[in-house]
Amino acid sequence: MTSPHRPLTDITRDLLQVKAAYTAMMSDEDYNSYDKHIEYDLRSLTDELRDAGVPDGVTPVTVDGQRAEIELSPMMYADVRILS
């Protein structure tokens, strides 16, 4: 038996938080190693999106009243952009 998937908005919200953490880490001149927790989170969220049936390409979604786009492509982690 498979468990139900989380709502796309919840997955997107988590992806936005991980992307913000990744961006902050990359802008820190003092970091000296890639944060494996961020990589794990990106991989897990990408897998969760694929398991939920999100196709490769751009998928529009609304999160907390903001329009956003999730982008999936083969061999890459998911990306997300806020549009408004």
PyMOL Python script that loads the backbone (N, CA, C, O; Angstrom):
from pymol import cmd

cmd.read_pdbstr("""\
ATOM      1  N   MET A   1       0.843  -1.169   0.000  1.00  0.00           N
ATOM      2  CA  MET A   1       0.000   0.000   0.000  1.00  0.00           C
ATOM      3  C   MET A   1       0.897   1.244   0.000  1.00  0.00           C
ATOM      4  O   MET A   1       1.861   1.325   0.762  1.00  0.00           O
ATOM      5  N   THR A   2       0.568   2.203  -0.859  1.00  0.00           N
ATOM      6  CA  THR A   2       1.348   3.437  -0.899  1.00  0.00           C
ATOM      7  C   THR A   2       0.664   4.491  -0.049  1.00  0.00           C
ATOM      8  O   THR A   2      -0.560   4.516   0.075  1.00  0.00           O
ATOM      9  N   SER A   3       1.464   5.345   0.525  1.00  0.00           N
ATOM     10  CA  SER A   3       0.899   6.412   1.341  1.00  0.00           C
ATOM     11  C   SER A   3       0.526   7.578   0.429  1.00  0.00           C
ATOM     12  O   SER A   3       1.128   7.758  -0.630  1.00  0.00           O
ATOM     13  N   PRO A   4      -0.462   8.363   0.836  1.00  0.00           N
ATOM     14  CA  PRO A   4      -0.846   9.507   0.005  1.00  0.00           C
ATOM     15  C   PRO A   4       0.284  10.541  -0.042  1.00  0.00           C
ATOM     16  O   PRO A   4       1.077  10.674   0.891  1.00  0.00           O
ATOM     17  N   HIS A   5       0.325  11.247  -1.136  1.00  0.00           N
ATOM     18  CA  HIS A   5       1.355  12.269  -1.305  1.00  0.00           C
ATOM     19  C   HIS A   5       0.955  13.539  -0.563  1.00  0.00           C
ATOM     20  O   HIS A   5      -0.227  13.850  -0.415  1.00  0.00           O
ATOM     21  N   ARG A   6       1.968  14.262  -0.102  1.00  0.00           N
ATOM     22  CA  ARG A   6       1.699  15.560   0.515  1.00  0.00           C
ATOM     23  C   ARG A   6       1.197  16.513  -0.567  1.00  0.00           C
ATOM     24  O   ARG A   6       1.496  16.325  -1.746  1.00  0.00           O
ATOM     25  N   PRO A   7       0.441  17.527  -0.175  1.00  0.00           N
ATOM     26  CA  PRO A   7      -0.007  18.512  -1.164  1.00  0.00           C
ATOM     27  C   PRO A   7       1.187  19.200  -1.830  1.00  0.00           C
ATOM     28  O   PRO A   7       2.219  19.434  -1.200  1.00  0.00           O
ATOM     29  N   LEU A   8       1.024  19.516  -3.107  1.00  0.00           N
ATOM     30  CA  LEU A   8       2.080  20.166  -3.873  1.00  0.00           C
ATOM     31  C   LEU A   8       2.506  21.485  -3.221  1.00  0.00           C
ATOM     32  O   LEU A   8       3.681  21.850  -3.266  1.00  0.00           O
ATOM     33  N   THR A   9       1.559  22.192  -2.620  1.00  0.00           N
ATOM     34  CA  THR A   9       1.918  23.455  -1.962  1.00  0.00           C
ATOM     35  C   THR A   9       2.861  23.226  -0.786  1.00  0.00           C
ATOM     36  O   THR A   9       3.763  24.030  -0.554  1.00  0.00           O
ATOM     37  N   ASP A  10       2.666  22.144  -0.045  1.00  0.00           N
ATOM     38  CA  ASP A  10       3.558  21.845   1.086  1.00  0.00           C
ATOM     39  C   ASP A  10       4.965  21.496   0.609  1.00  0.00           C
ATOM     40  O   ASP A  10       5.955  21.948   1.184  1.00  0.00           O
ATOM     41  N   ILE A  11       5.043  20.688  -0.448  1.00  0.00           N
ATOM     42  CA  ILE A  11       6.351  20.325  -0.994  1.00  0.00           C
ATOM     43  C   ILE A  11       7.052  21.578  -1.517  1.00  0.00           C
ATOM     44  O   ILE A  11       8.251  21.761  -1.305  1.00  0.00           O
ATOM     45  N   THR A  12       6.295  22.437  -2.203  1.00  0.00           N
ATOM     46  CA  THR A  12       6.870  23.668  -2.759  1.00  0.00           C
ATOM     47  C   THR A  12       7.364  24.584  -1.650  1.00  0.00           C
ATOM     48  O   THR A  12       8.435  25.179  -1.763  1.00  0.00           O
ATOM     49  N   ARG A  13       6.591  24.698  -0.583  1.00  0.00           N
ATOM     50  CA  ARG A  13       7.001  25.532   0.553  1.00  0.00           C
ATOM     51  C   ARG A  13       8.331  25.034   1.128  1.00  0.00           C
ATOM     52  O   ARG A  13       9.218  25.833   1.428  1.00  0.00           O
ATOM     53  N   ASP A  14       8.464  23.725   1.279  1.00  0.00           N
ATOM     54  CA  ASP A  14       9.723  23.151   1.771  1.00  0.00           C
ATOM     55  C   ASP A  14      10.862  23.415   0.792  1.00  0.00           C
ATOM     56  O   ASP A  14      11.980  23.728   1.203  1.00  0.00           O
ATOM     57  N   LEU A  15      10.579  23.287  -0.497  1.00  0.00           N
ATOM     58  CA  LEU A  15      11.600  23.531  -1.517  1.00  0.00           C
ATOM     59  C   LEU A  15      12.066  24.988  -1.482  1.00  0.00           C
ATOM     60  O   LEU A  15      13.253  25.262  -1.656  1.00  0.00           O
ATOM     61  N   LEU A  16      11.145  25.917  -1.260  1.00  0.00           N
ATOM     62  CA  LEU A  16      11.519  27.332  -1.142  1.00  0.00           C
ATOM     63  C   LEU A  16      12.455  27.555   0.046  1.00  0.00           C
ATOM     64  O   LEU A  16      13.408  28.327  -0.054  1.00  0.00           O
ATOM     65  N   GLN A  17      12.191  26.889   1.161  1.00  0.00           N
ATOM     66  CA  GLN A  17      13.046  27.033   2.340  1.00  0.00           C
ATOM     67  C   GLN A  17      14.436  26.463   2.093  1.00  0.00           C
ATOM     68  O   GLN A  17      15.433  27.064   2.493  1.00  0.00           O
ATOM     69  N   VAL A  18      14.510  25.313   1.440  1.00  0.00           N
ATOM     70  CA  VAL A  18      15.809  24.698   1.149  1.00  0.00           C
ATOM     71  C   VAL A  18      16.583  25.558   0.151  1.00  0.00           C
ATOM     72  O   VAL A  18      17.794  25.733   0.283  1.00  0.00           O
ATOM     73  N   LYS A  19      15.875  26.094  -0.851  1.00  0.00           N
ATOM     74  CA  LYS A  19      16.549  26.952  -1.832  1.00  0.00           C
ATOM     75  C   LYS A  19      17.097  28.205  -1.154  1.00  0.00           C
ATOM     76  O   LYS A  19      18.195  28.651  -1.485  1.00  0.00           O
ATOM     77  N   ALA A  20      16.355  28.774  -0.217  1.00  0.00           N
ATOM     78  CA  ALA A  20      16.835  29.953   0.513  1.00  0.00           C
ATOM     79  C   ALA A  20      18.075  29.608   1.328  1.00  0.00           C
ATOM     80  O   ALA A  20      19.021  30.394   1.377  1.00  0.00           O
ATOM     81  N   ALA A  21      18.081  28.448   1.964  1.00  0.00           N
ATOM     82  CA  ALA A  21      19.255  28.021   2.738  1.00  0.00           C
ATOM     83  C   ALA A  21      20.452  27.804   1.823  1.00  0.00           C
ATOM     84  O   ALA A  21      21.575  28.164   2.176  1.00  0.00           O
ATOM     85  N   TYR A  22      20.223  27.222   0.654  1.00  0.00           N
ATOM     86  CA  TYR A  22      21.298  26.988  -0.315  1.00  0.00           C
ATOM     87  C   TYR A  22      21.865  28.318  -0.805  1.00  0.00           C
ATOM     88  O   TYR A  22      23.082  28.486  -0.886  1.00  0.00           O
ATOM     89  N   THR A  23      20.983  29.263  -1.132  1.00  0.00           N
ATOM     90  CA  THR A  23      21.422  30.575  -1.610  1.00  0.00           C
ATOM     91  C   THR A  23      22.230  31.293  -0.544  1.00  0.00           C
ATOM     92  O   THR A  23      23.255  31.903  -0.848  1.00  0.00           O
ATOM     93  N   ALA A  24      21.780  31.228   0.701  1.00  0.00           N
ATOM     94  CA  ALA A  24      22.520  31.864   1.800  1.00  0.00           C
ATOM     95  C   ALA A  24      23.885  31.217   1.973  1.00  0.00           C
ATOM     96  O   ALA A  24      24.878  31.910   2.195  1.00  0.00           O
ATOM     97  N   MET A  25      23.940  29.891   1.872  1.00  0.00           N
ATOM     98  CA  MET A  25      25.209  29.192   2.024  1.00  0.00           C
ATOM     99  C   MET A  25      26.174  29.593   0.909  1.00  0.00           C
ATOM    100  O   MET A  25      27.355  29.827   1.163  1.00  0.00           O
ATOM    101  N   MET A  26      25.677  29.671  -0.314  1.00  0.00           N
ATOM    102  CA  MET A  26      26.541  29.985  -1.450  1.00  0.00           C
ATOM    103  C   MET A  26      27.031  31.433  -1.414  1.00  0.00           C
ATOM    104  O   MET A  26      28.070  31.744  -1.997  1.00  0.00           O
ATOM    105  N   SER A  27      26.303  32.314  -0.744  1.00  0.00           N
ATOM    106  CA  SER A  27      26.733  33.712  -0.680  1.00  0.00           C
ATOM    107  C   SER A  27      27.691  33.962   0.482  1.00  0.00           C
ATOM    108  O   SER A  27      28.247  35.053   0.606  1.00  0.00           O
ATOM    109  N   ASP A  28      27.883  32.956   1.331  1.00  0.00           N
ATOM    110  CA  ASP A  28      28.796  33.087   2.467  1.00  0.00           C
ATOM    111  C   ASP A  28      30.215  32.771   2.002  1.00  0.00           C
ATOM    112  O   ASP A  28      30.516  31.629   1.654  1.00  0.00           O
ATOM    113  N   GLU A  29      31.069  33.760   1.996  1.00  0.00           N
ATOM    114  CA  GLU A  29      32.436  33.580   1.507  1.00  0.00           C
ATOM    115  C   GLU A  29      33.257  32.648   2.394  1.00  0.00           C
ATOM    116  O   GLU A  29      34.298  32.149   1.964  1.00  0.00           O
ATOM    117  N   ASP A  30      32.810  32.407   3.613  1.00  0.00           N
ATOM    118  CA  ASP A  30      33.582  31.599   4.548  1.00  0.00           C
ATOM    119  C   ASP A  30      33.229  30.108   4.521  1.00  0.00           C
ATOM    120  O   ASP A  30      33.878  29.308   5.195  1.00  0.00           O
ATOM    121  N   TYR A  31      32.212  29.734   3.751  1.00  0.00           N
ATOM    122  CA  TYR A  31      31.873  28.307   3.772  1.00  0.00           C
ATOM    123  C   TYR A  31      32.985  27.532   3.069  1.00  0.00           C
ATOM    124  O   TYR A  31      33.548  27.994   2.077  1.00  0.00           O
ATOM    125  N   ASN A  32      33.290  26.366   3.590  1.00  0.00           N
ATOM    126  CA  ASN A  32      34.389  25.595   3.015  1.00  0.00           C
ATOM    127  C   ASN A  32      33.992  24.192   2.578  1.00  0.00           C
ATOM    128  O   ASN A  32      34.838  23.420   2.126  1.00  0.00           O
ATOM    129  N   SER A  33      32.733  23.863   2.707  1.00  0.00           N
ATOM    130  CA  SER A  33      32.294  22.565   2.195  1.00  0.00           C
ATOM    131  C   SER A  33      30.806  22.637   1.877  1.00  0.00           C
ATOM    132  O   SER A  33      30.049  23.370   2.513  1.00  0.00           O
ATOM    133  N   TYR A  34      30.419  21.878   0.900  1.00  0.00           N
ATOM    134  CA  TYR A  34      29.023  21.819   0.503  1.00  0.00           C
ATOM    135  C   TYR A  34      28.221  21.150   1.608  1.00  0.00           C
ATOM    136  O   TYR A  34      28.605  20.087   2.094  1.00  0.00           O
ATOM    137  N   ASP A  35      27.133  21.748   2.001  1.00  0.00           N
ATOM    138  CA  ASP A  35      26.300  21.213   3.072  1.00  0.00           C
ATOM    139  C   ASP A  35      25.528  19.994   2.566  1.00  0.00           C
ATOM    140  O   ASP A  35      24.618  20.128   1.748  1.00  0.00           O
ATOM    141  N   LYS A  36      25.887  18.819   3.049  1.00  0.00           N
ATOM    142  CA  LYS A  36      25.254  17.577   2.601  1.00  0.00           C
ATOM    143  C   LYS A  36      23.780  17.501   2.997  1.00  0.00           C
ATOM    144  O   LYS A  36      23.002  16.802   2.348  1.00  0.00           O
ATOM    145  N   HIS A  37      23.390  18.214   4.060  1.00  0.00           N
ATOM    146  CA  HIS A  37      21.982  18.215   4.454  1.00  0.00           C
ATOM    147  C   HIS A  37      21.135  18.908   3.390  1.00  0.00           C
ATOM    148  O   HIS A  37      20.033  18.456   3.080  1.00  0.00           O
ATOM    149  N   ILE A  38      21.648  19.998   2.834  1.00  0.00           N
ATOM    150  CA  ILE A  38      20.916  20.702   1.787  1.00  0.00           C
ATOM    151  C   ILE A  38      20.800  19.817   0.548  1.00  0.00           C
ATOM    152  O   ILE A  38      19.735  19.739  -0.063  1.00  0.00           O
ATOM    153  N   GLU A  39      21.885  19.155   0.180  1.00  0.00           N
ATOM    154  CA  GLU A  39      21.844  18.256  -0.975  1.00  0.00           C
ATOM    155  C   GLU A  39      20.834  17.129  -0.740  1.00  0.00           C
ATOM    156  O   GLU A  39      20.069  16.786  -1.641  1.00  0.00           O
ATOM    157  N   TYR A  40      20.829  16.559   0.454  1.00  0.00           N
ATOM    158  CA  TYR A  40      19.880  15.496   0.785  1.00  0.00           C
ATOM    159  C   TYR A  40      18.444  16.015   0.687  1.00  0.00           C
ATOM    160  O   TYR A  40      17.576  15.345   0.128  1.00  0.00           O
ATOM    161  N   ASP A  41      18.194  17.218   1.236  1.00  0.00           N
ATOM    162  CA  ASP A  41      16.847  17.792   1.185  1.00  0.00           C
ATOM    163  C   ASP A  41      16.404  18.036  -0.254  1.00  0.00           C
ATOM    164  O   ASP A  41      15.264  17.740  -0.613  1.00  0.00           O
ATOM    165  N   LEU A  42      17.305  18.577  -1.082  1.00  0.00           N
ATOM    166  CA  LEU A  42      16.964  18.814  -2.489  1.00  0.00           C
ATOM    167  C   LEU A  42      16.641  17.499  -3.199  1.00  0.00           C
ATOM    168  O   LEU A  42      15.677  17.420  -3.961  1.00  0.00           O
ATOM    169  N   ARG A  43      17.436  16.487  -2.950  1.00  0.00           N
ATOM    170  CA  ARG A  43      17.199  15.180  -3.575  1.00  0.00           C
ATOM    171  C   ARG A  43      15.862  14.608  -3.104  1.00  0.00           C
ATOM    172  O   ARG A  43      15.076  14.115  -3.914  1.00  0.00           O
ATOM    173  N   SER A  44      15.606  14.672  -1.807  1.00  0.00           N
ATOM    174  CA  SER A  44      14.366  14.119  -1.254  1.00  0.00           C
ATOM    175  C   SER A  44      13.132  14.835  -1.797  1.00  0.00           C
ATOM    176  O   SER A  44      12.143  14.195  -2.154  1.00  0.00           O
ATOM    177  N   LEU A  45      13.194  16.162  -1.858  1.00  0.00           N
ATOM    178  CA  LEU A  45      12.052  16.926  -2.360  1.00  0.00           C
ATOM    179  C   LEU A  45      11.842  16.691  -3.857  1.00  0.00           C
ATOM    180  O   LEU A  45      10.704  16.624  -4.323  1.00  0.00           O
ATOM    181  N   THR A  46      12.935  16.565  -4.608  1.00  0.00           N
ATOM    182  CA  THR A  46      12.821  16.257  -6.034  1.00  0.00           C
ATOM    183  C   THR A  46      12.157  14.894  -6.216  1.00  0.00           C
ATOM    184  O   THR A  46      11.262  14.745  -7.048  1.00  0.00           O
ATOM    185  N   ASP A  47      12.588  13.909  -5.448  1.00  0.00           N
ATOM    186  CA  ASP A  47      11.976  12.575  -5.512  1.00  0.00           C
ATOM    187  C   ASP A  47      10.502  12.632  -5.121  1.00  0.00           C
ATOM    188  O   ASP A  47       9.665  11.968  -5.733  1.00  0.00           O
ATOM    189  N   GLU A  48      10.192  13.422  -4.107  1.00  0.00           N
ATOM    190  CA  GLU A  48       8.808  13.536  -3.652  1.00  0.00           C
ATOM    191  C   GLU A  48       7.927  14.163  -4.737  1.00  0.00           C
ATOM    192  O   GLU A  48       6.789  13.737  -4.936  1.00  0.00           O
ATOM    193  N   LEU A  49       8.450  15.168  -5.436  1.00  0.00           N
ATOM    194  CA  LEU A  49       7.700  15.778  -6.537  1.00  0.00           C
ATOM    195  C   LEU A  49       7.462  14.763  -7.651  1.00  0.00           C
ATOM    196  O   LEU A  49       6.358  14.671  -8.188  1.00  0.00           O
ATOM    197  N   ARG A  50       8.489  14.008  -7.995  1.00  0.00           N
ATOM    198  CA  ARG A  50       8.349  12.995  -9.053  1.00  0.00           C
ATOM    199  C   ARG A  50       7.348  11.911  -8.622  1.00  0.00           C
ATOM    200  O   ARG A  50       6.515  11.483  -9.421  1.00  0.00           O
ATOM    201  N   ASP A  51       7.433  11.475  -7.373  1.00  0.00           N
ATOM    202  CA  ASP A  51       6.503  10.460  -6.866  1.00  0.00           C
ATOM    203  C   ASP A  51       5.061  10.965  -6.879  1.00  0.00           C
ATOM    204  O   ASP A  51       4.124  10.182  -7.028  1.00  0.00           O
ATOM    205  N   ALA A  52       4.892  12.279  -6.723  1.00  0.00           N
ATOM    206  CA  ALA A  52       3.557  12.879  -6.732  1.00  0.00           C
ATOM    207  C   ALA A  52       3.036  13.079  -8.155  1.00  0.00           C
ATOM    208  O   ALA A  52       1.909  13.533  -8.352  1.00  0.00           O
ATOM    209  N   GLY A  53       3.867  12.737  -9.147  1.00  0.00           N
ATOM    210  CA  GLY A  53       3.419  12.821 -10.531  1.00  0.00           C
ATOM    211  C   GLY A  53       3.708  14.134 -11.223  1.00  0.00           C
ATOM    212  O   GLY A  53       3.182  14.379 -12.309  1.00  0.00           O
ATOM    213  N   VAL A  54       4.534  14.993 -10.627  1.00  0.00           N
ATOM    214  CA  VAL A  54       4.884  16.258 -11.273  1.00  0.00           C
ATOM    215  C   VAL A  54       5.803  15.932 -12.455  1.00  0.00           C
ATOM    216  O   VAL A  54       6.835  15.285 -12.277  1.00  0.00           O
ATOM    217  N   PRO A  55       5.429  16.381 -13.668  1.00  0.00           N
ATOM    218  CA  PRO A  55       6.218  16.032 -14.852  1.00  0.00           C
ATOM    219  C   PRO A  55       7.448  16.929 -15.010  1.00  0.00           C
ATOM    220  O   PRO A  55       7.545  17.989 -14.391  1.00  0.00           O
ATOM    221  N   ASP A  56       8.381  16.483 -15.851  1.00  0.00           N
ATOM    222  CA  ASP A  56       9.497  17.352 -16.216  1.00  0.00           C
ATOM    223  C   ASP A  56       8.937  18.589 -16.904  1.00  0.00           C
ATOM    224  O   ASP A  56       7.905  18.533 -17.573  1.00  0.00           O
ATOM    225  N   GLY A  57       9.628  19.696 -16.730  1.00  0.00           N
ATOM    226  CA  GLY A  57       9.177  20.965 -17.284  1.00  0.00           C
ATOM    227  C   GLY A  57       8.765  21.891 -16.159  1.00  0.00           C
ATOM    228  O   GLY A  57       9.130  21.686 -15.001  1.00  0.00           O
ATOM    229  N   VAL A  58       8.002  22.909 -16.510  1.00  0.00           N
ATOM    230  CA  VAL A  58       7.582  23.927 -15.550  1.00  0.00           C
ATOM    231  C   VAL A  58       6.138  23.665 -15.134  1.00  0.00           C
ATOM    232  O   VAL A  58       5.262  23.472 -15.977  1.00  0.00           O
ATOM    233  N   THR A  59       5.905  23.659 -13.831  1.00  0.00           N
ATOM    234  CA  THR A  59       4.572  23.447 -13.273  1.00  0.00           C
ATOM    235  C   THR A  59       4.205  24.648 -12.410  1.00  0.00           C
ATOM    236  O   THR A  59       4.905  24.939 -11.440  1.00  0.00           O
ATOM    237  N   PRO A  60       3.111  25.361 -12.745  1.00  0.00           N
ATOM    238  CA  PRO A  60       2.697  26.489 -11.912  1.00  0.00           C
ATOM    239  C   PRO A  60       2.060  26.000 -10.614  1.00  0.00           C
ATOM    240  O   PRO A  60       1.400  24.961 -10.583  1.00  0.00           O
ATOM    241  N   VAL A  61       2.266  26.760  -9.554  1.00  0.00           N
ATOM    242  CA  VAL A  61       1.685  26.434  -8.252  1.00  0.00           C
ATOM    243  C   VAL A  61       1.527  27.736  -7.473  1.00  0.00           C
ATOM    244  O   VAL A  61       2.283  28.684  -7.683  1.00  0.00           O
ATOM    245  N   THR A  62       0.554  27.781  -6.580  1.00  0.00           N
ATOM    246  CA  THR A  62       0.359  28.938  -5.703  1.00  0.00           C
ATOM    247  C   THR A  62       0.679  28.510  -4.281  1.00  0.00           C
ATOM    248  O   THR A  62       0.158  27.510  -3.787  1.00  0.00           O
ATOM    249  N   VAL A  63       1.549  29.287  -3.624  1.00  0.00           N
ATOM    250  CA  VAL A  63       1.972  28.989  -2.260  1.00  0.00           C
ATOM    251  C   VAL A  63       1.775  30.242  -1.420  1.00  0.00           C
ATOM    252  O   VAL A  63       2.362  31.287  -1.701  1.00  0.00           O
ATOM    253  N   ASP A  64       0.953  30.132  -0.399  1.00  0.00           N
ATOM    254  CA  ASP A  64       0.699  31.255   0.505  1.00  0.00           C
ATOM    255  C   ASP A  64       0.323  32.519  -0.261  1.00  0.00           C
ATOM    256  O   ASP A  64       0.778  33.614   0.070  1.00  0.00           O
ATOM    257  N   GLY A  65      -0.511  32.359  -1.286  1.00  0.00           N
ATOM    258  CA  GLY A  65      -0.990  33.491  -2.067  1.00  0.00           C
ATOM    259  C   GLY A  65      -0.024  34.000  -3.123  1.00  0.00           C
ATOM    260  O   GLY A  65      -0.336  34.961  -3.827  1.00  0.00           O
ATOM    261  N   GLN A  66       1.124  33.387  -3.247  1.00  0.00           N
ATOM    262  CA  GLN A  66       2.114  33.812  -4.237  1.00  0.00           C
ATOM    263  C   GLN A  66       2.171  32.798  -5.371  1.00  0.00           C
ATOM    264  O   GLN A  66       2.160  31.587  -5.151  1.00  0.00           O
ATOM    265  N   ARG A  67       2.233  33.329  -6.598  1.00  0.00           N
ATOM    266  CA  ARG A  67       2.393  32.443  -7.750  1.00  0.00           C
ATOM    267  C   ARG A  67       3.849  32.013  -7.838  1.00  0.00           C
ATOM    268  O   ARG A  67       4.764  32.812  -7.637  1.00  0.00           O
ATOM    269  N   ALA A  68       4.042  30.747  -8.139  1.00  0.00           N
ATOM    270  CA  ALA A  68       5.400  30.206  -8.247  1.00  0.00           C
ATOM    271  C   ALA A  68       5.431  29.187  -9.376  1.00  0.00           C
ATOM    272  O   ALA A  68       4.393  28.763  -9.884  1.00  0.00           O
ATOM    273  N   GLU A  69       6.641  28.803  -9.755  1.00  0.00           N
ATOM    274  CA  GLU A  69       6.842  27.753 -10.738  1.00  0.00           C
ATOM    275  C   GLU A  69       7.852  26.758 -10.191  1.00  0.00           C
ATOM    276  O   GLU A  69       8.893  27.138  -9.654  1.00  0.00           O
ATOM    277  N   ILE A  70       7.532  25.494 -10.334  1.00  0.00           N
ATOM    278  CA  ILE A  70       8.477  24.417 -10.037  1.00  0.00           C
ATOM    279  C   ILE A  70       9.027  23.953 -11.382  1.00  0.00           C
ATOM    280  O   ILE A  70       8.275  23.779 -12.342  1.00  0.00           O
ATOM    281  N   GLU A  71      10.326  23.755 -11.444  1.00  0.00           N
ATOM    282  CA  GLU A  71      10.914  23.236 -12.671  1.00  0.00           C
ATOM    283  C   GLU A  71      11.648  21.936 -12.372  1.00  0.00           C
ATOM    284  O   GLU A  71      12.517  21.874 -11.503  1.00  0.00           O
ATOM    285  N   LEU A  72      11.276  20.908 -13.111  1.00  0.00           N
ATOM    286  CA  LEU A  72      11.947  19.609 -13.016  1.00  0.00           C
ATOM    287  C   LEU A  72      12.575  19.291 -14.364  1.00  0.00           C
ATOM    288  O   LEU A  72      11.986  19.540 -15.416  1.00  0.00           O
ATOM    289  N   SER A  73      13.763  18.745 -14.315  1.00  0.00           N
ATOM    290  CA  SER A  73      14.406  18.267 -15.539  1.00  0.00           C
ATOM    291  C   SER A  73      15.210  17.024 -15.186  1.00  0.00           C
ATOM    292  O   SER A  73      15.651  16.859 -14.049  1.00  0.00           O
ATOM    293  N   PRO A  74      15.396  16.153 -16.170  1.00  0.00           N
ATOM    294  CA  PRO A  74      16.134  14.919 -15.899  1.00  0.00           C
ATOM    295  C   PRO A  74      17.537  15.213 -15.374  1.00  0.00           C
ATOM    296  O   PRO A  74      18.203  16.143 -15.829  1.00  0.00           O
ATOM    297  N   MET A  75      17.962  14.419 -14.428  1.00  0.00           N
ATOM    298  CA  MET A  75      19.328  14.471 -13.898  1.00  0.00           C
ATOM    299  C   MET A  75      19.660  15.752 -13.128  1.00  0.00           C
ATOM    300  O   MET A  75      20.835  16.045 -12.905  1.00  0.00           O
ATOM    301  N   MET A  76      18.644  16.517 -12.719  1.00  0.00           N
ATOM    302  CA  MET A  76      18.893  17.727 -11.932  1.00  0.00           C
ATOM    303  C   MET A  76      17.905  17.770 -10.776  1.00  0.00           C
ATOM    304  O   MET A  76      16.846  17.144 -10.818  1.00  0.00           O
ATOM    305  N   TYR A  77      18.273  18.523  -9.738  1.00  0.00           N
ATOM    306  CA  TYR A  77      17.351  18.731  -8.629  1.00  0.00           C
ATOM    307  C   TYR A  77      16.272  19.719  -9.045  1.00  0.00           C
ATOM    308  O   TYR A  77      16.465  20.515  -9.964  1.00  0.00           O
ATOM    309  N   ALA A  78      15.143  19.662  -8.364  1.00  0.00           N
ATOM    310  CA  ALA A  78      14.045  20.580  -8.635  1.00  0.00           C
ATOM    311  C   ALA A  78      14.473  22.011  -8.332  1.00  0.00           C
ATOM    312  O   ALA A  78      15.308  22.260  -7.463  1.00  0.00           O
ATOM    313  N   ASP A  79      13.881  22.938  -9.069  1.00  0.00           N
ATOM    314  CA  ASP A  79      14.091  24.359  -8.819  1.00  0.00           C
ATOM    315  C   ASP A  79      12.717  24.988  -8.643  1.00  0.00           C
ATOM    316  O   ASP A  79      11.713  24.448  -9.107  1.00  0.00           O
ATOM    317  N   VAL A  80      12.681  26.126  -7.972  1.00  0.00           N
ATOM    318  CA  VAL A  80      11.423  26.826  -7.748  1.00  0.00           C
ATOM    319  C   VAL A  80      11.682  28.324  -7.836  1.00  0.00           C
ATOM    320  O   VAL A  80      12.722  28.819  -7.403  1.00  0.00           O
ATOM    321  N   ARG A  81      10.709  29.035  -8.406  1.00  0.00           N
ATOM    322  CA  ARG A  81      10.795  30.488  -8.528  1.00  0.00           C
ATOM    323  C   ARG A  81       9.475  31.102  -8.087  1.00  0.00           C
ATOM    324  O   ARG A  81       8.402  30.596  -8.415  1.00  0.00           O
ATOM    325  N   ILE A  82       9.565  32.193  -7.345  1.00  0.00           N
ATOM    326  CA  ILE A  82       8.384  32.982  -7.010  1.00  0.00           C
ATOM    327  C   ILE A  82       8.164  33.967  -8.151  1.00  0.00           C
ATOM    328  O   ILE A  82       9.099  34.645  -8.577  1.00  0.00           O
ATOM    329  N   LEU A  83       6.931  34.048  -8.648  1.00  0.00           N
ATOM    330  CA  LEU A  83       6.621  34.941  -9.760  1.00  0.00           C
ATOM    331  C   LEU A  83       5.997  36.245  -9.298  1.00  0.00           C
ATOM    332  O   LEU A  83       6.166  37.279  -9.944  1.00  0.00           O
ATOM    333  N   SER A  84       5.282  36.205  -8.191  1.00  0.00           N
ATOM    334  CA  SER A  84       4.629  37.432  -7.724  1.00  0.00           C
ATOM    335  C   SER A  84       4.706  37.535  -6.220  1.00  0.00           C
ATOM    336  O   SER A  84       4.211  38.502  -5.642  1.00  0.00           O
TER     337      SER A  84
END
""", "prot")
cmd.dss("prot")
cmd.show_as("cartoon", "prot")
cmd.util.cbc("prot")
cmd.orient("prot")
